[in-house]
Amino acid sequence: METVNGTICISHAELTGRIITTANLKALVRKGQVKQVQKGGNGREALFAVESLPLKWRTEVYKRYPDAKEQAESREFMDTVEPDGAAFDFFQSYTLSDGRHLPEDKVLEYASNAAIMNAFRRCWDAHVSKRQRSGKRTTLAKEFWTRAAAALPRLADSFPHSLPGSPRRLQMKMAEYVRDGYVCFISGKFLNGNAAKVANDFQQSYISALLSHPNNLPDTKIAGLYNAMGKYHDWEPITAAAVGVWREKLGAKITAGRLGVSNFRNHLTMQVKRSRPTTPMLMWSLDGWTVELLYQATKTDKKGHNVTTYTNRLTMVVVLDVFNDYPIGYAVGSHESPELIKAALRNAAIHTRELTGEMLRANQVQSDRYAIKTMQDLYAVMGGKVTPAQAHNAKAKPVEPYFNHLNTTYCLLCNNWSGFGVTTNPKRQPNSDALNKKRHNFPDEAGVRAQIDEIMRLERSNYPMN
């Protein structure tokens, strides 16, 4: 099937295959009940207008070819679409007001828009020219743009575009294309002239200082402050949208001021990727973790009343052998302290004797900077080299991801699990109402200690030191 001058046509072979007999078709054509658009012969195939067929056969055509109408209409334009090299060069070299170039995906998208519009224009001009030569009435523009809009989804398979799907808006876009050329396809967010209003070094340094403010000011507030200063220097006012452009442009430069040095270091600076040690005992990494398991505790207040609380948690210090994430030592207490760290290191030394028959020390010990002056000498005894991690950099310690492993593998399945921490998305946290109903069944401190001991026993049995 194909479209000829806007008429959807079906070939003689398609029509007489299983829809209508050749004799019936000839009779209908002879009586003028079916319109023959093109005669066969000389390598051509006879074509018949689908809409001129009697209802029962027209229905059968669309039943057998459910997307025939859409395919035929799109083929009218598909055969005439050609890549526009001039458009591609124009968009690739186009410079925005703030000095940037268009993204590669937008270059291809806008070049496809131009190629499709060129095809529409050629089809319309050819149709009008042919009709004028024959003296026949031209197809109404409304009908033409309706067919063109219907063909856009199929054209997108070969030419990804962003042209409007409405026939009226598509016709208006063509008028804009004829008037303005390629630039009409560029989105307004790229053509925003506000960025160019922040032109000289002083203006740029001032907006940079506002964007770096530690209070993390919103775009609307920054625009207001900038425009207030601009009144004294005859600057052109900017909008919050322009501030958003500069926030994206200055990204790395303003992050440390907005979100802090730790956030900047953890998310934007270069990350050094290290490989694991090749054998056990080469490196130990230790840190403390507030175990996400709640327990209930009863205390007597100043008035002599017994008060039970249900949000208590214990702290565990883990000494991890980085070779295979084996918990070589651990200790549990009410809070992190030098004594708790010493207990974890003592447990590590004792456990090495349980494994090998004698106490061993690691080649390297890594810790955070908690009580580093007090613990430095002990760390030096436990390892040949002591390398405290950079302050406020959780990625520097391999033991940090291990705590998440314990939380998701074991703690998450317990009825007294408290969640992932206060900064986690609330949608990932346990049901607080359900926790409140179960609080009377929470274990006491001894019960939670037993839970932790069992978790570490399972860890040591699952990951033996070998």
N, C-alpha and C positions, 0 to 999 in steps of 0.2 A: 504494500500500500504506500501511496505517496500523495503529496499535495501538488496540484497544478493550478496556479493562479488563485490560490486560496481555496480551491475545491478539493476535498478529500476523495481520493480515487482508489479503486480496487482493480487489480488486473483481471484479465479474462481467465487466466489459469487459477487464480485464487477463488474467483467467483463460481466457476463451473466445476471446481474440484468436488465439493460435497455440499454446496449450498443450493445451486440452481442448475438445471440442465442447459446445454448449449441451445437446444431448440427453444426453450422458454425464454432464454435471454435474447435470442434474435427476434422473437416475436414481440417482446416488450420494447426493444429498441425500435422496431419497425412501426409500432403503434405510438411511439413518442412517450411511452410511460417510463422508460429508463434513458437517461442522458449518457451518450457515449462522448467522452471528453477527448479521446485520442483513438484513432484507428490503428490497427496493427499492420505489419508488413514492413519490409526494408529494415529489419532489425529492431523495429519498434514493437511494443506490446500494447494491445488494446486496453484502454482504461475506461472505467465507468464511474460516474459520480455516485458515491455511496448514499447520499441523502436523497437521490432520485429513485432508489429502489423501493418497491412496495414494502409496507411495514414488516411483514413476516420475514422477508429476506434481509431487510436492513437490521432487524433484531438479531437474526442468526449471524450476520457478519460481525456485529459487536460482541456477540456471545462467544464466537470462535476467536476473535481478535480483541480481547478486552481493553488492551492499551493501544489499539490500532489508531484511534483518532489522535491520541497524544503523540504517538510515534510519527505519524504522518505530518502533523503540524510542526514538530520539532525538526524533522528532516528538511523541511523547506528552508530553515535557517542554518542547520548544522552543516550542510554542504557548502555554505558560503562563508563560514567563519574561518579566518586565517589569522595566525599570530601577527601582532603588530610590533615589529622591531623598534620602530621609532618611539612608540609608547613605552616600551621596556627601558630604552635608553633614557627617556625623559624622567621616569620615576626613579630609576636607579641613581641618577645624578642630581636629583632634586634636593636642594638644601632648605631645611626648615628655618624659621625665624631665629631659633636659638642655636643654630649651627649643626644640628643633628641631621642625619639622613633617614629616609624611610626604612623601616624593617624589611627584610627580604620577603617575608610572606605578604606584606602589603604591596611591594613592588609587583609581585606576580598577580595578586588579586586585581590591582588597578589596571595592569596591562591586559588582563582578561576582560575587564569591563570595556576597555576601549575596543578590543577585537570584536566582541559581541555587538557593540553599538555600531561598529563599521559594517558588520554583516546586515544588521537591521536596516541601516541606511541604504545599502546597496539593493536589498530586496525591495524596499519601498520605491526607490528610484526606478528600478527595472520594471516593476509592476506598472507604475504610472506611465512610463515611456511606452510600454507595449500597448496599454489600453488607449493611449492617445493616438498611436499609429493605426489601431484598428477601429477607432471611433466609438469604442464601447465605454460604458460608465466604469470609472475606477472604484475599487473597493473602498468603503468608508474607512477613514483613519481609525475609528473606534474598533472596527472589526479586525483591522490589521494588528493593532497593539494588543488586542485581546489574545490573538494567536501568538504574538511574540512573547507576551508574559507567560502564557501557558507552556511555551517551549523552554523557558529559563531553567527549570529543574533538570531537564535532560542535558541541556548545554553545560550545566555545572559539572557533569561527570568528566568532561574533557577540558573545560575552562572554568575553574573555580572563580566565582565572581561575588559581588555584593550589590548587584543591581536590584532595584525595588520590584517586588512581585505584582504590584498593582498596575493594571494597564494604563491608567491615567498618570500615575507617578512615573511610570517608565517613559511615557510620551513626553512628560515634562523634563525628565532627565536628558532625553535626546535633544530637546530644544536648548537645554543648558549646555550640553556637550558641543552643539553646533556653534553656540555663542562664545563659550569660554575655552573650549579645547580640553586637553587632558587634565588640567588642574581641577576641573569640576568633580573629579572622582576622589580627590584627597579629602579625608575626613576632617571635620572642623576641629577635632582635638589636636591634629597635627598643625593646623593652620592658625592656632590660637596665638594672636600677636602679643598677648600679655607678657610672655617670656622675654620678648625683645625689649619691653619697657624697662626691664632691669638691665641696664646697659653698661654703665661704667663700673669700675672696681669698687668704689665706695658703696654703690647700691648693692652690688653682689655680696660684699662683706657684711653689710647690714642685714640683708635677708638671711645670709648664712648664720649670723649670730642669733637671729630670732629662731631659726629652725633648730639650732643646737641648744636652745634653752633647756635646762634640766627639768623644767616643769612640763616638757613635751607639749607645747602649745598647739591647739588645733589650727587648721588652715585659716579659718575665718578670723580668729584672733590675730594671727600673724599678719594677715592682709590689712586689718584695721590699724595695727601698730605701724606697719610699713607706710600706709597712706597718711597717717598722722605725721610721721617724720617727713614725708614727701611734700606736705604743704609748705614747709619751711625751705625746701630746696627746689621747688617747682618740678617735682617728679610727676610723671603720669601715674594715676592710680592703677592698682592691679586688683584682681579678683582672687577669691579663694582657690579657684581652678588654676590660676597661674602659680600660686604658692605650691599646689600639688605637683606641678611640673618641676619646680625647683627642688622640692623635697625628693623627688625621684632622681633628678640630675645630680644632686649633691650627696646622695645616699651614704656612701662610705665616710664622707668627711664629717657628717653631722651625727652619726650614730653614737659615737662615744659620749657626746654631750647629752643627747636625748635619752639614751637607754643605759649609759654607764660603760665603764671600761671593760667590765667582765663580759657584758653582752657583746661588745665590739670584738673582744678577743675570742669569744666562743663561736661567733657566727661569721665574722668577716675576715679576720686575719688568716694567714696561711696555716693549715693544719698539717702537722708532721705525722705521717702514718708510720707506725713502728710494727715490726714483726715480733712474734712471740719468741721467748727464749727456746733454745733447742733441747734443753734438758731441765729436769727439776733442780731446785735449789739455787738457780742462777739469780732469780729476782723474786723478792717478796714485796707486795704492795699492801699497805694496811690503812684502814680508815674506820670511822664510827658510823653507825646507822641507827636511826630510831625505828625499831621494828614496828611494822604496821599491824600489830595485833593488840587489841584492847583487853584490859583486865579490870576487874572491880577491886576496890580497896576501901576498907572502912577505917575511919580515924575518929578520934574524939576531939571535938572543937573546944574552944575556951570555956564554953558554958557547960561542958560535960556531956554534950549530946553526941551520939554516934552518927556520923555522916558518911554515907557511901557514895563514892564517885566511880564512874564507869568509863572514863576517857583516859585512863592511865596507860602508858606505854613504856617499854624498857628500851635500853640502848645496848647495841652489840658492837663490839670492835672485832673486826675480822682481819686476820693475817692471811693473805691469799698468795699462793704460789702461782705466778703468772704463766708458767709453762702450760698448765691445763686447767686453770681456775680451780685449784684444789685448796679448800680451806685448811691450811696447815695448823692454824691456831685461831681461837676465838675466846671471848669472855663477855659475859652479860652483866649489866648493872643498871642502876636507876638513871645514870647520866654519864656522858663522856668525861673522863678525868685521866690524869697521868697514871693513877693507880689501876684504872680499868685497862689502859693500854699495856701497862706492865704485866697485868694478868694474862692478856691475850698473847703477848710475846712469850711468857712463861709456858703457856699451854702449847705454843708452837714448838718450843724447845723440847718439851716433854714428849710431844707427839712424834717428833723426828726420832727420838729414842725408841718409841713404840714401833716405828716403821723399820728402822735400820739397826737397832741395838745400841746406838750411841747418839748423844746429842750433837746436832750439826748446826752450823750457822750458814746463812745465805751469802752469796757473793755480793748481792746488792739489796739494800732495803730502801723502799720508797714510802714516804709518809706525807701527810699534809703538814701545815705549819702550826698546828695546834700544840701549844706548850713545847715548841721546838727547842728552846734553850734548856728546859728541864730534861727532855728526852734525848737530846743529841748524843750524850755519852752512852746511853743504853742501846740506841740504834747502832752505834759504832761497834758495840760488843756483838750484836746480833748479825751484823753484816759487814763485809769488807769495805763496801762503799755505801755512803748515805746520801741520797738524792731527794731532798724535800721538793714536793711539787710546787709549781707556781701558785701563788695565792689566788683564790677565787676562780680556779680553773678546774672544773670537775673532769674535763676530758683528759687531763694529764694523768689521772690515776685509773689503772685498769680495774681496780676494785669497785669503782662507782657503778659501771654496768652490771657487775655481779650482784649488787644489791637489788637492782631491778629484776634480775633473773630469780632471786629468792622470793621477791614479792609476788611475781606473776606465776611462778611454778608451784609455790607452796602456800603462802599466806592468803592468796586470793581465794582459795577453796575453803578457808576456815570461816566459821560463823562469826568470829570476833574480828574479822578483817576490817581495818579502818579506811582503806583506800590507797590512793597513789600520792597523797601529799596535797597541801593547800593550794598550790599553783596549778593543779591539773584541771582540765575541763570538767565541770560538774557532771556532764552527761556520762563520763566514764567512771564516776564514783559510785559506791554502793548506796542502796536505798537507805536514807537516814531514818525514815519512819520504821522500816523493818529492823534496823539496828537498835532503835530505841525500844522496840517491843521485846527484843531478845537480850537486852542488857542484863537482866537478872540471871541469865544463864551463862554470862561471861565467866571464864575461869578467874581464879585469883592470881597473884603474882607467881606463886609456885607452879600453877598450871601453865602459865605462859612460858615460864622458864623450861618446863618439860616440853612444850611445843617447839621451842627454839632448839633444844638439845636434839629432839627427834629430826628436825629439819637438817641440822648439821651432820647427824649420823647418816641420813640418807645421802647427803651430798658426798660425804667421804666414801660411802660404799659405791656410789655411782661413778665416781671419778677417782679411782685409785692412783696412787703415785707410782706410775711405771711408764 
